[in-house]
């Protein structure tokens, strides 16, 4: 009976905000553990990928990202945004608010609204706790109870946290991608950008779908078809408006010109 009472208490207090409008989900992994997992992923990423060594570009991307953070639905963590020096066309979010974008994706963009769309999408993954929800599904609730019932993890739990670092780099399901698109469009608009910036990017992706994958391969493999994302995005924009907001091209063009 005592264990049941504890479990019911945990279920009540572990409902965390995971989206706009007060959306909540059952999250048993504490934020502190989520951040620790994210830090492990960061170590793995930065040991295999090269961080772009152009401070002005890094500062600019972080500035745009922080604008999105100010209007997002989760601000209990510190978000960081970094550019990786690679021709790959992609971006990804690690647990705990660590977000990366490749310089290859920046090079194909035309304005700041498109950048805000990508960063908003990745922030959306963090807000929705997609990585953490996936870990809960993969490892089951029995091991996650250790996080909820004890401040100290067993050796088994620690091993699973280590394994989670690799798991989070594999990408999200398509349902998660649609949700992150919706959040990204909303956050982009709330931050003062034209949400059509997201649609402009999807139009580019659609053009590339028939080409050899090369540096676009990971994005093609892990995301829904571009036309489906265009249709879904336009429905979201019809609901929230904002198509008269600016795209901001001048500063973006200057930053883009700095890329190698």
N, C-alpha and C positions, 0 to 999 in steps of 0.2 A: 504493500500500500504506500509506503514512504517513497519508494522509487517511482511509483505512478504519479504521486503528487508532484515530485520533483520534475518529472517529465512533462506533466501538464503545465507547470509553471514556466518551464523552458520554452514550450511551444507558444505560450502567450507573450513572453518578453522577447522572443527571438524573431518576431515579425519586423523586418526592416524595410524602410522605404526603398523601392526599386524602380521608381518611375514617376512621371508627372501625375498630377491629380490625386496624390496620396496613395498611389499603388504600393502595396506591401507584399512581401514574400517571406516564407520561412527561411531564415538564414541562421544556421547553427555555428558557423565558423566566425569567431570574433573578428572584429576589424583589425585588431593588433596582429592576429595570426595571418589574416589576408595580406596585410602589408609586409609581413615577414616573408610570405611566399613570393610576393612581388619582388622583393629585394633579391631573392635567390634567382628569379627569372632575369632580373636586370644584370646580375653577375654573369649569367650564361650568355645573354645577348651581347654584352659589351666585351666579352672575351672572344667572341667569334665575329662580331661586326665592328666596323670602324665608325666612330662618332665623328661627324663632320666638324672639322677644325676651322670654322668661320664664325667667330663670336656674334657678328651682326646678324647672321642668318638664324643662329640659335636663339638669340634674344628676341628677334621678330616673331618667330614661330611660337615661342613661349608666351609672348605678349598676346597673340591672337588666342592661344589656348586658354589663357587665364580669363579672357573676356567670356569665353564659353563657360568656364567654371563658375563664374559669378552668377550665371543664370540657370545653372543645372540644379537638379533635385537632390544632389548628394554633395555636401561640403564638409563632411566629417573627416576628410583625409586631405593630405597635401598632394596636389597634382603636379607632375613634371612632364615636360614635353621636350623631346630631343630629336634631332635630325641625324639619320644614319647616312654615311657616304657610300651610296650604292645606286646603280642604275635601275634596281628593282622598283617596280611600280606597286607600292603597297604601303600599308600602315597597320599598326596593331597596338592593342592595349594589354598591359599586364595587370594582374590583380593589384589592388592598392593604389591605383592612379598613376602608374608609370606608362607613359604613352610615347610611341616612336613613329616617325614618318620617314620614309626613304627620300633622298634627294631626287631620285628618279621620278617620283610622283610629283614633287614640287615643280620639276622642269616641264611637265605637261599641263600644268595649271595655267590659267589666264588671269586670275584675280584673287583677292583676299577672301571673297565670299566662298570660293571653291575650297580654299584652305580651311576656312571656318567650318565648312560642311564635313570635311574629313575628320577634323579634330572633334567636332560635335558628335559624329558617329562613334568615334573611339571613346569619348567621355560617356556616351550612351551605354556602351558595353560595361563600363565601370559602375555607372549608376545602377544598372540592372543587375549587377553582380553576376554576369553571365559565367565567368570563370568559376566563381565559388559555387554557383548552383550546379555546374557541371561536375565539380569535385564531389559535391554531396551525392549526386546521382551515381557517380562511378564507384565511390568508396562506401556508400551506404551510411545510414544514420548511426549505426552502432559505434563506429570509430569517431564520428563527429560528436557523439555524446561526451567523449573525453575532453573536447574543447569546451563544452558547456558546463561540465561538472567539476573541472579541475584546472587550476592555473598552470600545472606542470604536466607536460605531455609525456606519455610513455615512449619507450624507444620505438615501438611499432608505429605510433602516430608520427613521430619525428621522421621516420623513414618515408611515410606516406607524404609528408609535407615536402620532402626532398624530391620524391617522384612527381609531385604536382608541378614542379617547375618546368619539367619537360612537357607535361600534358597541356599546359596553358598555351604553349607555342603552336599547337596543332590546328588552331582555328576554331570557329564557332559554327553551330548549325545554322541552316538558312533561316529558320524562324527567328533566331537571335539576331541575324543580320537585318531582317526587316524591322525588328523592334528598334535596333540601334539606328537604322535609317530614320525612322519616325522621330526618335528622340533628337537625333542630330539636326533634322530640319527644324524642329521646334526651338532648340537651343540657338541655332543659327539666327533664326528670326528674332528671338528674344534679345540676342546680343547686338541687334541692329544691322544684320546682313540680309541681303535678298536671299530667301531660301531657294530660289531657282539656281543658286550656285551648285546645289547638290544635283539637280537635274542636268545641268551643263556637264558635270563630271560623268554622270551615267551615260550621257550621249557619247562621250569620248570612249567609255568602256565598250559601248555597243559597237563602235567602229572597229575596235581592236579584237573583238571576239572571234572573228574569222581568220585572224592572222596566226602565225606560229606563236606558241606561248612565250618563249624566251623569258624575259624579265616580268612578264605579266602572268606567268603560269600560276603562282600561288593565289593571286586574287581571283582568277578564273575558277580555280578548283574549290575555293572555300566560300564563294559568294553566289547568290542567285543570279539568273540571267539578267542582263542589263535592262532589257525591255520591261521585265517584270518589276524591276526596281524603279524604273521611270514611271510606270503606271501607279505603283504604290505611293511613290513620292508625290506625284501630282495630286492624288487624293488627299494626302496629308496637307499639302499646300492650300488646296481648296478650303480646307477646314480652318486653317490658321491665318491665311492671308500673308501680307508682307511683300508682295511682288513689286511694290514701288520703292522698296528700300534699296540702297546703293550696293554695288559690287566691290568698290574700292580697287582700283587698278594701279595707280601711280606708285605707291610705296611697294606694292607687291612686285611690280615690274623692276624696280630698282634692286630689290632683294634677289629676285630671280637672276638678274644679270651677274650677281656675285657668285653664283654656283659654278663649280668647275665643269 
